Amino acid sequence: MNVRIRPLTIVALVLSLALMLSACSGKNGEPSTSSSASPEPTIASSPSHEPSPASPFPRTISAANGSITIQEAPKKVAVVHWGYTDSMLLFDLDSLAVVLPFTEKQSVLSTESYKPYIDRLDELTIVGENTSVNLEALLAYAPDLIIAGNATNTEITAELEKIATTVILDEEKANIWGDWPSVVTAFGEILGQEDAAEKYIAEYRELLSTAKEKLTQVEGSVAFVQVREKAVWLQGTDYLKPYYEGLGLKAPEGEEASNGAEITLEGLSKLDPDHLFLGYFNYSDKSIPALTDEWDDSAVWSKLKSVQKDQLYAINGELALGYGPIGNTYGVNAVLAALDK
């Protein structure tokens, strides 16, 4: 099944309507170790879900913008919250429009984790990049249903509602930043695919439980850093609950380990974790530099416990350190593959 991905520029040829636009170590990005973690996803690898027969249309959804009635199962769905794409891909849809957190080239759409979901779509249209929604592209896509967030998309809510039936999710209740199951559950209710939502969440929790049991023997502290071109960010325990609480991993000591922060090599040496996961944002495109390239030959780097013990693990940071179910599933599998020895 071929997927047609339409670039943003096509819309300029189609529309002249004026809608308001609105607006988020080793060499070559690899650590100097043979250790790495990039396993295949193990749940929902061949997704195929049908709408729940117990949930017919029309249906009325209680949303942040009121009670919204969806007359029939939507054939073309647009998700304009940049953090929602991962969750929406779990469902049985033929046509989907999305907004990406980065450019298409930098996105995770072409990764092996996303491939099973992308392949089953007849059409995938990009209607925004770098968190900015292209309203002309959205109008050209002609969705039956638009899903947005009350905080992220607040400035364009009125414009969205003029294009198609729009469900605005309350981002405190459907919290993609800290509780993706709440978002997946909401999507299941909107699409009439509650069974699909429940199934994925149950499988993920089973995976998490099994992985936690296997990792009880891990000794020492574990740290995760997000590696960008010009900065490295320590990911705190408050942010990475699926890995610390979910997998029972021990974080390095210190306030930064809880809250997370931009970190230097010297700061990392003070934490000095026994295991270090390097979440590269150039994992799929090594033409983009990584700041840790500059650390590889330094004396400070060579003295890190994780370097000396050969306990460095390269992972896709966009996936593992992201917010959604597909990324978290990849992350749990990556951590398990690295530490279950």
C-alpha positions as CSV (number, residue, x, y, z in Angstrom):
1,M,0.0,0.0,0.0
2,N,1.6,3.2,-1.1
3,V,1.4,6.3,1.1
4,R,1.3,9.7,-0.5
5,I,3.0,12.4,1.6
6,R,2.1,15.8,0.3
7,P,4.6,18.6,1.0
8,L,3.4,21.9,2.4
9,T,4.2,23.8,-0.8
10,I,1.5,22.1,-2.9
11,V,-1.2,24.2,-1.2
12,A,0.1,27.5,-2.5
13,L,-0.9,26.3,-6.0
14,V,-4.3,25.3,-4.9
15,L,-5.6,28.1,-2.6
16,S,-5.6,31.8,-2.4
17,L,-7.9,31.9,0.6
18,A,-6.4,34.1,3.3
19,L,-6.5,32.2,6.6
20,M,-4.5,33.4,9.5
21,L,-1.2,31.5,10.1
22,S,0.0,30.6,13.5
23,A,2.9,29.3,15.0
24,C,8.4,24.1,18.6
25,S,29.9,10.5,21.7
26,G,31.5,9.6,19.5
27,K,32.2,10.6,16.0
28,N,29.3,10.9,13.6
29,G,26.8,10.8,16.4
30,E,27.8,7.3,17.7
31,P,29.3,6.7,21.1
32,S,32.8,5.1,21.2
33,T,31.5,1.7,22.3
34,S,30.1,-1.4,20.8
35,S,27.0,-1.0,23.0
36,S,23.9,0.3,21.3
37,A,20.2,-0.2,21.5
38,S,17.8,0.0,18.6
39,P,15.4,-2.9,18.9
40,E,12.3,-3.5,16.8
41,P,9.0,-2.7,18.5
42,T,7.3,-5.7,20.1
43,I,3.7,-4.6,20.4
44,A,1.2,-3.7,17.8
45,S,3.8,-4.2,15.1
46,S,1.1,-5.0,12.5
47,P,-1.8,-2.8,13.7
48,S,-5.2,-3.5,12.3
49,H,-8.2,-2.3,14.2
50,E,-11.9,-2.0,13.4
51,P,-14.3,0.5,15.0
52,S,-16.0,-0.9,18.1
53,P,-19.5,-2.2,17.2
54,A,-20.6,-1.0,20.6
55,S,-19.8,2.6,19.7
56,P,-21.9,3.6,16.7
57,F,-22.1,7.1,15.1
58,P,-23.4,9.7,15.5
59,R,-21.7,10.2,18.9
60,T,-21.3,13.3,21.1
61,I,-17.9,14.1,22.6
62,S,-17.5,16.3,25.7
63,A,-14.6,18.5,24.7
64,A,-12.9,21.7,25.8
65,N,-14.9,23.6,23.2
66,G,-18.2,22.1,24.3
67,S,-20.3,19.1,23.3
68,I,-19.3,18.1,19.8
69,T,-21.4,15.7,17.7
70,I,-19.6,13.6,15.2
71,Q,-22.2,12.4,12.7
72,E,-20.3,9.5,11.2
73,A,-17.0,7.7,11.3
74,P,-14.5,10.2,9.9
75,K,-12.6,9.2,6.7
76,K,-10.1,12.1,6.8
77,V,-8.7,13.1,10.2
78,A,-6.4,16.0,10.8
79,V,-4.3,16.2,14.0
80,V,-3.0,19.7,14.5
81,H,-1.4,19.3,17.9
82,W,2.3,18.4,17.1
83,G,2.5,16.0,20.1
84,Y,-0.6,13.9,19.1
85,T,0.7,12.2,15.9
86,D,2.3,9.3,17.7
87,S,-1.0,8.5,19.5
88,M,-3.2,8.9,16.5
89,L,-1.2,6.5,14.4
90,L,-2.4,3.6,16.5
91,F,-5.9,3.7,15.1
92,D,-7.5,2.3,12.0
93,L,-7.5,5.2,9.5
94,D,-7.1,5.5,5.8
95,S,-6.2,9.2,5.6
96,L,-4.4,11.3,8.1
97,A,-3.0,14.9,8.3
98,V,-0.5,15.8,10.9
99,V,1.7,18.6,12.2
100,L,5.3,17.7,12.9
101,P,7.5,18.9,15.8
102,F,10.4,19.4,13.4
103,T,10.8,19.3,9.6
104,E,9.8,16.2,7.7
105,K,13.5,15.4,7.1
106,Q,14.1,15.4,10.9
107,S,10.9,13.6,11.8
108,V,10.6,9.9,12.9
109,L,8.1,9.1,10.1
110,S,10.6,6.9,8.3
111,T,11.9,5.0,11.3
112,E,11.3,1.2,11.6
113,S,9.1,1.9,14.7
114,Y,6.7,4.1,12.7
115,K,6.8,2.0,9.5
116,P,4.0,-0.4,10.3
117,Y,1.7,2.5,11.0
118,I,2.7,4.6,8.1
119,D,2.5,1.8,5.6
120,R,-1.2,1.0,6.3
121,L,-2.3,4.6,5.5
122,D,-3.5,5.3,2.0
123,E,-2.7,9.0,2.5
124,L,-0.5,11.0,4.9
125,T,-0.5,14.8,4.5
126,I,1.8,17.1,6.4
127,V,-0.1,20.3,7.4
128,G,2.6,21.9,9.6
129,E,6.2,21.7,10.6
130,N,8.1,23.1,13.6
131,T,4.8,23.1,15.5
132,S,3.3,25.7,13.2
133,V,0.0,24.8,11.6
134,N,-0.4,25.7,7.9
135,L,-4.1,26.5,7.7
136,E,-4.1,26.7,3.9
137,A,-2.6,23.2,3.7
138,L,-5.2,22.0,6.2
139,L,-8.1,23.5,4.2
140,A,-6.8,21.9,1.0
141,Y,-6.7,18.5,2.8
142,A,-10.4,18.9,3.5
143,P,-10.7,16.9,6.7
144,D,-13.9,15.4,8.1
145,L,-12.6,15.9,11.6
146,I,-9.9,18.1,13.3
147,I,-8.4,17.2,16.6
148,A,-6.5,19.9,18.5
149,G,-5.4,20.9,22.0
150,N,-6.8,23.8,24.1
151,A,-3.4,25.2,25.0
152,T,-1.2,24.3,22.0
153,N,-3.8,25.4,19.4
154,T,-5.6,28.1,21.3
155,E,-4.8,30.9,18.8
156,I,-6.3,29.2,15.8
157,T,-9.3,27.5,17.4
158,A,-11.8,29.7,15.6
159,E,-10.2,29.1,12.2
160,L,-10.1,25.4,12.8
161,E,-13.8,25.3,13.5
162,K,-14.6,27.0,10.2
163,I,-12.8,24.2,8.3
164,A,-14.4,21.1,9.8
165,T,-15.9,19.6,12.9
166,T,-13.3,20.2,15.5
167,V,-12.7,18.5,18.9
168,I,-10.5,20.5,21.2
169,L,-9.0,18.3,23.9
170,D,-8.4,19.6,27.4
171,E,-4.6,19.1,27.7
172,E,-4.7,18.8,31.4
173,K,-7.1,15.8,31.2
174,A,-5.6,14.3,28.0
175,N,-2.0,15.0,29.0
176,I,0.3,14.0,26.2
177,W,3.3,15.3,28.1
178,G,3.0,13.0,31.1
179,D,0.2,10.4,30.4
180,W,-0.1,9.3,26.8
181,P,-2.7,6.6,27.7
182,S,-5.1,9.4,28.6
183,V,-4.7,10.8,25.0
184,V,-5.0,7.3,23.4
185,T,-8.2,6.7,25.4
186,A,-9.7,10.1,24.3
187,F,-8.8,9.3,20.6
188,G,-10.5,5.9,21.0
189,E,-13.7,7.6,22.2
190,I,-13.6,10.1,19.4
191,L,-13.1,7.6,16.6
192,G,-15.3,4.9,18.0
193,Q,-12.3,2.6,18.4
194,E,-12.2,2.1,22.2
195,D,-11.1,-1.5,21.8
196,A,-8.0,-0.5,19.9
197,A,-7.0,2.0,22.6
198,E,-7.6,-0.4,25.4
199,K,-5.6,-3.1,23.6
200,Y,-2.5,-1.0,23.0
201,I,-2.5,0.4,26.5
202,A,-2.8,-3.1,28.1
203,E,-0.1,-4.5,25.8
204,Y,2.2,-1.6,26.7
205,R,1.7,-2.1,30.5
206,E,2.4,-5.8,30.1
207,L,5.6,-5.0,28.3
208,L,6.6,-2.5,31.0
209,S,5.9,-5.0,33.7
210,T,7.8,-7.8,32.0
211,A,10.8,-5.5,31.3
212,K,10.8,-4.3,35.0
213,E,11.1,-7.9,36.2
214,K,14.0,-8.5,33.9
215,L,15.9,-5.4,35.0
216,T,15.8,-6.0,38.7
217,Q,19.5,-7.1,38.5
218,V,20.8,-3.8,37.0
219,E,23.4,-2.4,39.3
220,G,24.2,1.3,39.6
221,S,22.6,4.5,38.4
222,V,21.2,5.1,34.9
223,A,21.1,8.5,33.2
224,F,19.4,9.5,29.9
225,V,20.6,12.6,27.9
226,Q,19.1,14.2,24.9
227,V,21.9,15.0,22.4
228,R,21.3,17.9,20.1
229,E,23.5,19.8,17.7
230,K,24.5,22.5,20.2
231,A,23.2,21.3,23.5
232,V,22.9,18.2,25.7
233,W,20.0,17.9,28.1
234,L,19.8,15.6,31.1
235,Q,16.3,14.0,31.2
236,G,15.0,14.1,34.8
237,T,13.1,11.4,36.6
238,D,10.0,13.6,36.7
239,Y,10.0,13.6,32.9
240,L,11.1,10.0,32.3
241,K,8.7,8.2,34.6
242,P,8.1,5.3,32.2
243,Y,11.8,4.4,32.5
244,Y,12.5,5.3,36.1
245,E,9.3,4.4,37.8
246,G,8.0,2.0,35.2
247,L,11.3,0.0,34.9
248,G,12.5,0.5,38.4
249,L,15.8,2.2,37.3
250,K,18.0,4.1,39.8
251,A,18.8,7.7,38.8
252,P,22.0,9.5,39.7
253,E,21.9,11.6,42.8
254,G,21.3,15.3,42.7
255,E,18.6,17.9,42.0
256,E,19.3,18.0,38.3
257,A,18.6,14.2,38.2
258,S,15.0,14.9,39.2
259,N,14.2,18.0,37.3
260,G,16.5,17.6,34.3
261,A,18.5,20.5,32.8
262,E,20.9,21.4,30.1
263,I,24.2,19.8,31.1
264,T,27.9,20.2,30.2
265,L,30.5,17.5,30.1
266,E,31.8,18.7,33.5
267,G,28.2,18.5,34.9
268,L,27.8,15.0,33.6
269,S,31.1,14.0,35.2
270,K,29.7,15.1,38.6
271,L,26.7,12.9,38.2
272,D,28.9,10.1,36.7
273,P,26.2,7.5,36.1
274,D,27.1,3.8,35.8
275,H,24.9,3.5,32.7
276,L,24.4,6.3,30.2
277,F,21.8,6.4,27.4
278,L,22.7,8.9,24.6
279,G,19.4,9.9,23.0
280,Y,20.7,11.3,19.7
281,F,18.5,13.6,17.7
282,N,20.7,12.9,14.7
283,Y,20.2,9.1,15.1
284,S,18.7,8.8,11.6
285,D,20.6,11.6,9.9
286,K,24.3,11.8,10.7
287,S,24.7,14.8,8.5
288,I,23.4,16.8,11.5
289,P,26.2,17.2,14.1
290,A,25.9,16.1,17.7
291,L,27.5,18.1,20.5
292,T,28.9,14.9,22.1
293,D,31.2,14.5,19.0
294,E,33.3,17.2,20.7
295,W,33.5,15.3,24.0
296,D,34.8,12.0,22.7
297,D,38.5,12.7,22.8
298,S,38.5,14.6,26.1
299,A,40.1,13.3,29.3
300,V,36.9,14.1,31.3
301,W,34.8,11.9,29.0
302,S,37.3,9.0,29.2
303,K,37.1,9.0,33.0
304,L,33.3,8.6,33.1
305,K,32.3,5.3,34.8
306,S,29.9,4.6,31.9
307,V,32.8,5.0,29.4
308,Q,35.2,2.9,31.4
309,K,32.7,0.1,31.9
310,D,31.6,0.2,28.3
311,Q,28.0,1.0,29.4
312,L,27.1,3.7,26.9
313,Y,24.0,3.1,24.8
314,A,23.0,5.0,21.6
315,I,19.3,5.3,21.1
316,N,17.0,7.4,18.9
317,G,16.3,10.4,21.2
318,E,13.3,11.6,19.1
319,L,11.6,8.3,19.7
320,A,12.7,7.2,23.2
321,L,12.7,10.6,24.8
322,G,9.4,11.7,23.2
323,Y,5.9,11.7,24.6
324,G,3.8,9.1,22.7
325,P,3.1,5.4,22.8
326,I,5.1,4.3,19.8
327,G,8.2,6.3,21.0
328,N,7.8,5.0,24.6
329,T,7.4,1.4,23.3
330,Y,10.6,1.8,21.3
331,G,12.3,3.3,24.4
332,V,11.3,0.4,26.8
333,N,12.6,-2.1,24.3
334,A,15.8,-0.1,23.8
335,V,16.5,0.0,27.5
336,L,15.7,-3.6,27.9
337,A,18.0,-4.7,25.1
338,A,20.8,-2.6,26.5
339,L,20.5,-3.6,30.2
340,D,19.2,-7.1,30.2
341,K,22.5,-8.9,30.1
